Amino acid sequence: MRVGIVGVGLIPWRVRYPDKTYAELALDVTAAALRDAGIGREDVDHVVWGLSDLMVAWVRQCCPSTTMQDYIGMAGKSSVHVSAGAVTGAMAVRQGMIEIMSGMSEVTLVVGSGKGMDLWDPVTQKRSAAFLKAIMLDLDTNWEVPVEPLAAANFGFVVQAHMDRFGGPTEEQMAKVSIKNHGNALANPLAQSGMKLSIDDVMNSRRVAGPIKMFDCCLYSEGAAALILASEDRAKEICKNPIWIDGVGASNERSYMPDFANLGRMVCQQQSAQRAYKMAGIRDPRKELDLIETHDLLTGVELISYAELGLCEPGGGGRLIDEGVTEKTGEIPVNPSGGMIGCGHVAGCSGISRVGEVVQQLRGQAGGTQVPINEGRAIFSAIGGPGISQSCTIVLGAQ
């Protein structure tokens, strides 16, 4: 049995939605996804909530999915809450696929909502320090938190180790990813951080941790996203052009940072990608995919992903960005939406949103971010966890 995506609900990424609660954001995207699919709430059998563990701390609600189920009009339906840090959204889509393939449901709603900026300090008129403290709860409190007091340092450690081990990427090559993704976001009406930058702009921005500078980082944001998944027969009844989930792979690798065998690698992503490729029958991703959306939590992380996703050898990511291979007009566009760096990011709904962006691309409905669709296949690959130890990769196809 194949599982198709028949509805997409996306809203713009923003620094803050001061007039919207997390439940209201979830309702907005649910309504949009149902409209896109042309079905009603009564047609949904099951709900998968993609709500990161961080969300629990941010909204100060132990079981946010239970309080939101009724609010979005799904009272009485079964549901499950998926929480996996930055990989939550992708894992929620995977869980929705499993629900349908098991035969338990015909139509499943996958929805995520992310809101953290309500942790606001009225005295300073800025984001409260409690926001960053909550993020630190997602890291390894035994090894990482005592020595890496910034979330960026967690991933920056991996980037620095990759540079030391493989001789690249350079900071200038990382800057080119920032220029690419911020520039791609200019054509995306949902993006938060579209801008035209130069290498000097990136290189001279505030240094955050090690080789990581401000414009190398994605911004924490607020947002929500929803998808409607359906069984093969039901998907064909609902719409003429379902986008099919052709392959899914996931991995939890060792999370202890000083694991010298894998230092500077994101082995979990390589494993999740290879499993997804095998399920989808993909042998050469560089030739068989039209585009890739991947977690660009940092520019260097995107460049490491090029190797883990099978586009080049470890350490070769910088060469691909130098040659323009991953530009929107290149051989294999990466993050034509603008990625997290250009759009924004909040754990939980980010992955669902990025799958929605890929669906729009394969439908030919991505507007200014649209790339040529020749092979009819694309992927989204998520990474996260302490030391970048968890990944989920999803292959999507138009045929």
C-alpha positions as CSV (number, residue, x, y, z in Angstrom):
1,M,0.0,0.0,0.0
2,R,1.3,3.5,-0.9
3,V,0.5,6.6,1.2
4,G,-0.2,9.9,-0.5
5,I,-0.1,13.5,0.7
6,V,-3.3,15.1,-0.5
7,G,-3.4,18.4,1.5
8,V,-0.9,21.0,2.6
9,G,-1.5,23.8,5.1
10,L,1.3,26.4,5.6
11,I,1.5,29.8,7.1
12,P,4.3,32.4,7.1
13,W,7.2,32.1,9.5
14,R,7.3,35.0,12.0
15,V,9.5,36.1,14.8
16,R,6.3,36.1,16.9
17,Y,2.6,35.7,16.6
18,P,1.6,37.9,19.5
19,D,-2.1,37.7,18.8
20,K,-2.2,33.9,18.3
21,T,-2.0,31.0,20.7
22,Y,-0.3,27.7,19.7
23,A,-3.8,26.2,19.4
24,E,-5.0,29.0,17.1
25,L,-1.9,28.5,14.8
26,A,-2.7,24.7,14.7
27,L,-6.3,25.5,13.8
28,D,-5.2,27.8,10.9
29,V,-3.0,25.3,9.2
30,T,-5.5,22.4,9.8
31,A,-8.2,24.4,8.1
32,A,-5.9,25.3,5.2
33,A,-4.8,21.6,4.7
34,L,-8.5,20.4,4.7
35,R,-9.3,23.1,2.2
36,D,-6.4,22.1,0.0
37,A,-7.5,18.5,0.1
38,G,-11.2,19.4,-0.4
39,I,-12.3,17.3,2.5
40,G,-13.9,18.0,5.9
41,R,-13.0,17.2,9.5
42,E,-15.4,14.3,9.4
43,D,-13.2,12.6,6.8
44,V,-10.1,12.5,9.1
45,D,-9.7,9.3,11.1
46,H,-6.6,10.1,13.1
47,V,-4.3,12.9,14.2
48,V,-0.5,12.8,14.6
49,W,0.8,15.8,16.6
50,G,4.3,16.9,15.9
51,L,5.1,18.8,19.1
52,S,8.6,18.9,20.2
53,D,9.6,18.3,23.8
54,L,10.7,21.9,23.9
55,M,7.1,22.9,23.2
56,V,6.0,21.5,26.5
57,A,8.4,23.8,28.3
58,W,7.7,26.8,26.1
59,V,3.9,26.8,26.5
60,R,4.0,25.4,30.0
61,Q,1.5,22.7,29.2
62,C,2.3,19.1,30.0
63,C,0.0,17.6,27.3
64,P,-0.5,20.3,24.7
65,S,-1.9,17.8,22.1
66,T,-4.8,16.8,24.3
67,T,-5.8,20.5,24.8
68,M,-5.5,21.2,21.1
69,Q,-7.4,18.2,19.8
70,D,-10.8,19.6,20.6
71,Y,-9.8,23.1,19.6
72,I,-9.1,22.1,16.0
73,G,-12.3,20.2,15.8
74,M,-11.0,16.6,16.1
75,A,-12.6,15.6,19.4
76,G,-13.4,11.9,19.6
77,K,-10.7,10.9,17.1
78,S,-7.6,8.9,18.0
79,S,-4.3,10.7,18.2
80,V,-0.6,10.3,19.0
81,H,2.0,12.9,20.1
82,V,5.4,12.6,18.5
83,S,8.4,14.4,20.1
84,A,11.9,14.1,18.8
85,G,13.5,17.6,19.0
86,A,14.3,19.1,15.6
87,V,13.4,15.8,13.9
88,T,9.9,15.9,15.3
89,G,8.2,17.0,12.1
90,A,9.7,14.3,9.9
91,M,9.1,11.6,12.5
92,A,5.4,12.8,12.7
93,V,5.1,12.3,9.0
94,R,6.6,8.9,9.3
95,Q,4.2,8.0,12.1
96,G,1.3,9.2,10.0
97,M,2.4,6.9,7.1
98,I,2.7,4.0,9.5
99,E,-0.8,4.6,10.9
100,I,-2.2,4.3,7.3
101,M,-0.1,1.4,6.2
102,S,-1.1,-0.5,9.3
103,G,-4.7,-0.3,8.1
104,M,-5.8,1.6,11.3
105,S,-6.7,4.7,9.3
106,E,-7.6,5.8,5.8
107,V,-7.0,9.5,6.3
108,T,-4.6,11.0,8.9
109,L,-3.9,14.6,9.8
110,V,-0.3,15.5,10.6
111,V,-0.1,18.8,12.4
112,G,2.6,20.7,14.3
113,S,2.6,24.1,16.0
114,G,5.6,25.9,17.5
115,K,5.5,28.8,19.7
116,G,8.2,30.0,22.1
117,M,8.4,33.7,21.9
118,D,5.6,34.1,24.5
119,L,8.4,33.6,26.9
120,W,8.8,37.4,26.8
121,D,10.4,39.8,29.3
122,P,8.2,42.8,29.6
123,V,11.0,44.8,31.3
124,T,13.6,44.4,28.5
125,Q,11.0,44.0,25.8
126,K,13.0,41.1,24.5
127,R,12.8,37.3,24.5
128,S,13.2,35.9,28.0
129,A,16.3,33.9,28.8
130,A,13.8,31.1,29.7
131,F,13.5,30.4,26.0
132,L,17.1,29.4,25.6
133,K,17.2,27.6,28.9
134,A,14.3,25.4,27.6
135,I,16.3,24.7,24.4
136,M,19.2,23.5,26.5
137,L,16.9,20.8,28.0
138,D,17.0,19.1,24.6
139,L,20.8,18.6,24.9
140,D,22.8,16.0,26.9
141,T,22.8,17.5,30.4
142,N,25.8,15.3,31.4
143,W,28.3,16.2,28.7
144,E,27.1,19.0,26.5
145,V,25.3,21.6,28.7
146,P,28.2,22.2,31.1
147,V,30.6,23.0,28.3
148,E,28.4,24.3,25.5
149,P,26.0,26.9,26.9
150,L,24.6,27.7,23.5
151,A,22.4,25.6,21.2
152,A,24.5,26.7,18.2
153,A,27.6,25.4,19.9
154,N,26.1,21.9,19.9
155,F,26.1,21.7,16.2
156,G,29.1,24.1,15.8
157,F,31.2,21.4,17.6
158,V,30.4,19.0,14.7
159,V,31.1,21.6,12.0
160,Q,34.5,22.4,13.6
161,A,35.4,18.7,13.9
162,H,34.4,18.2,10.2
163,M,36.6,21.1,9.2
164,D,39.5,19.7,11.2
165,R,39.1,16.1,10.0
166,F,38.4,16.6,6.3
167,G,40.0,20.0,5.6
168,G,36.7,21.8,4.8
169,P,34.4,23.5,4.5
170,T,36.0,26.9,4.8
171,E,34.2,29.7,6.5
172,E,33.9,31.4,3.1
173,Q,32.2,28.3,1.7
174,M,29.8,28.4,4.6
175,A,29.1,32.0,3.8
176,K,28.0,31.0,0.3
177,V,25.3,28.8,1.8
178,S,24.0,31.7,3.8
179,I,23.9,33.9,0.7
180,K,22.1,31.1,-1.2
181,N,19.5,30.4,1.4
182,H,18.8,33.9,2.4
183,G,18.6,34.8,-1.3
184,N,16.2,31.9,-2.1
185,A,13.9,33.1,0.7
186,L,13.4,36.4,-1.1
187,A,11.1,34.5,-3.5
188,N,9.2,32.7,-0.8
189,P,6.2,34.6,0.7
190,L,6.3,32.3,3.8
191,A,9.9,33.1,4.6
192,Q,11.0,35.3,7.5
193,S,14.6,36.1,6.6
194,G,14.9,36.7,2.9
195,M,17.8,39.1,2.2
196,K,20.6,39.8,-0.2
197,L,24.0,39.2,1.4
198,S,27.6,39.3,0.4
199,I,30.4,37.1,1.7
200,D,31.7,40.1,3.6
201,D,28.3,40.6,5.3
202,V,28.3,37.0,6.5
203,M,32.0,36.9,7.5
204,N,31.7,40.2,9.4
205,S,28.6,39.3,11.3
206,R,28.8,38.5,15.0
207,R,30.7,35.3,15.8
208,V,28.5,32.9,17.8
209,A,30.6,29.8,18.5
210,G,33.8,28.6,16.8
211,P,33.5,29.1,13.1
212,I,29.7,29.9,13.4
213,K,28.6,33.5,12.8
214,M,25.2,35.1,13.1
215,F,24.3,34.8,9.4
216,D,25.4,31.2,9.5
217,C,22.5,30.4,11.8
218,C,18.8,29.9,11.4
219,L,16.4,32.0,13.5
220,Y,14.1,30.6,16.1
221,S,10.6,31.5,15.0
222,E,6.9,30.8,15.5
223,G,4.8,28.9,13.0
224,A,2.7,25.9,12.2
225,A,2.1,23.4,9.4
226,A,-0.3,20.6,8.5
227,L,-0.5,17.7,6.0
228,I,-3.3,15.4,5.1
229,L,-2.1,11.8,4.4
230,A,-4.3,9.1,2.8
231,S,-4.2,5.5,1.7
232,E,-3.6,4.9,-2.0
233,D,-7.2,4.3,-2.9
234,R,-8.5,7.1,-0.8
235,A,-5.8,9.5,-2.1
236,K,-6.8,8.9,-5.7
237,E,-10.4,9.6,-4.7
238,I,-9.5,12.9,-3.0
239,C,-7.3,14.4,-5.6
240,K,-5.9,14.0,-9.1
241,N,-2.2,14.5,-8.2
242,P,-1.3,13.0,-4.8
243,I,2.3,13.2,-3.9
244,W,3.5,9.8,-2.7
245,I,5.7,8.9,0.2
246,D,8.1,6.6,-1.7
247,G,10.6,5.9,1.0
248,V,11.3,6.7,4.7
249,G,14.4,6.0,6.8
250,A,15.2,6.9,10.4
251,S,18.2,6.5,12.7
252,N,19.2,7.1,16.3
253,E,23.0,7.0,16.4
254,R,25.3,7.3,19.4
255,S,24.8,10.7,21.0
256,Y,28.0,11.0,23.1
257,M,29.8,13.9,21.5
258,P,33.4,12.8,22.0
259,D,32.8,9.6,20.0
260,F,36.0,9.8,18.0
261,A,35.0,7.2,15.4
262,N,32.3,9.5,14.1
263,L,33.6,12.9,15.1
264,G,32.7,15.5,12.5
265,R,30.2,13.2,10.8
266,M,26.4,13.0,10.9
267,V,26.2,9.3,10.5
268,C,22.6,9.2,11.6
269,Q,21.7,11.2,8.4
270,Q,23.7,8.9,6.2
271,Q,21.9,5.9,7.7
272,S,18.4,7.5,7.4
273,A,19.0,8.5,3.8
274,Q,20.3,5.2,2.7
275,R,17.3,3.4,4.3
276,A,14.9,5.8,2.6
277,Y,16.8,5.5,-0.8
278,K,16.6,1.7,-0.5
279,M,12.9,1.7,0.1
280,A,12.3,4.1,-2.8
281,G,14.7,2.3,-5.1
282,I,17.1,5.2,-5.5
283,R,20.7,4.4,-6.5
284,D,22.1,7.8,-7.4
285,P,20.4,10.6,-5.6
286,R,22.3,13.3,-7.4
287,K,20.8,12.1,-10.7
288,E,17.5,10.8,-9.5
289,L,16.3,13.7,-7.4
290,D,15.0,17.1,-8.6
291,L,15.7,18.9,-5.3
292,I,16.6,18.4,-1.7
293,E,15.3,20.2,1.4
294,T,17.5,19.5,4.4
295,H,18.0,20.9,7.9
296,D,20.3,23.9,7.6
297,L,20.4,24.7,11.3
298,L,23.8,26.1,10.4
299,T,25.4,26.7,7.1
300,G,28.2,24.2,7.9
301,V,25.6,21.5,8.7
302,E,24.1,21.9,5.2
303,L,27.5,21.4,3.7
304,I,28.1,18.2,5.8
305,S,24.7,17.0,4.7
306,Y,25.8,17.0,1.1
307,A,28.1,14.1,1.8
308,E,25.7,12.3,4.2
309,L,22.9,12.4,1.6
310,G,25.2,10.9,-1.1
311,L,26.0,13.9,-3.2
312,C,29.8,13.9,-2.6
313,E,32.5,12.5,-0.4
314,P,32.9,13.7,3.2
315,G,34.6,17.1,3.1
316,G,33.4,17.7,-0.4
317,G,30.4,19.9,0.4
318,G,32.4,23.1,0.0
319,R,33.3,22.2,-3.5
320,L,29.7,21.7,-4.5
321,I,28.7,25.2,-3.2
322,D,31.7,26.7,-5.0
323,E,30.6,25.0,-8.3
324,G,27.0,26.2,-7.9
325,V,25.7,22.6,-7.9
326,T,23.2,23.2,-5.1
327,E,22.0,26.6,-6.3
328,K,18.4,26.9,-7.3
329,T,19.5,26.9,-10.9
330,G,22.1,24.2,-10.3
331,E,22.3,20.4,-10.9
332,I,20.6,19.5,-7.6
333,P,19.0,22.5,-5.8
334,V,19.2,22.3,-2.1
335,N,16.8,24.3,0.0
336,P,15.3,26.3,-2.8
337,S,12.6,27.4,-0.2
338,G,15.3,29.3,1.7
339,G,15.6,26.5,4.2
340,M,15.6,27.2,7.9
341,I,18.2,29.9,7.4
342,G,15.9,31.8,5.1
343,C,12.5,30.8,6.4
344,G,12.8,30.3,10.1
345,H,12.7,27.3,12.5
346,V,11.0,26.0,15.5
347,A,11.3,22.3,16.5
348,G,8.2,20.4,15.9
349,C,6.5,22.0,12.9
350,S,9.6,22.8,10.9
351,G,9.8,19.4,9.3
352,I,6.1,19.2,8.5
353,S,6.4,22.6,6.8
354,R,9.5,21.5,4.8
355,V,7.7,18.4,3.6
356,G,4.8,20.7,2.6
357,E,7.3,22.8,0.6
358,V,8.6,19.7,-1.2
359,V,5.0,18.7,-2.0
360,Q,4.4,22.1,-3.6
361,Q,7.5,21.7,-5.7
362,L,6.5,18.3,-7.0
363,R,3.0,19.7,-7.8
364,G,4.6,22.6,-9.7
365,Q,2.9,25.0,-7.3
366,A,5.9,26.5,-5.5
367,G,5.7,29.9,-7.1
368,G,8.9,31.9,-7.1
369,T,10.9,29.1,-5.5
370,Q,9.9,26.5,-8.1
371,V,12.7,24.5,-9.7
372,P,12.4,22.3,-12.8
373,I,10.8,18.9,-12.1
374,N,12.2,16.3,-14.4
375,E,12.6,13.1,-12.4
376,G,9.5,13.7,-10.2
377,R,11.3,12.9,-7.0
378,A,12.7,14.9,-4.1
379,I,13.6,14.5,-0.4
380,F,13.4,16.1,2.9
381,S,16.0,15.1,5.5
382,A,15.9,16.2,9.1
383,I,18.6,16.1,11.7
384,G,18.8,16.9,15.4
385,G,19.4,15.6,18.9
386,P,22.5,15.8,21.1
387,G,25.6,15.8,18.9
388,I,23.3,15.5,15.8
389,S,22.5,11.9,16.7
390,Q,19.0,11.6,15.2
391,S,17.7,11.8,11.6
392,C,14.7,11.0,9.4
393,T,14.7,11.2,5.6
394,I,11.6,11.1,3.5
395,V,11.5,10.5,-0.3
396,L,8.5,12.0,-2.1
397,G,7.4,11.2,-5.6
398,A,4.9,12.7,-8.1
399,Q,4.2,9.4,-9.9
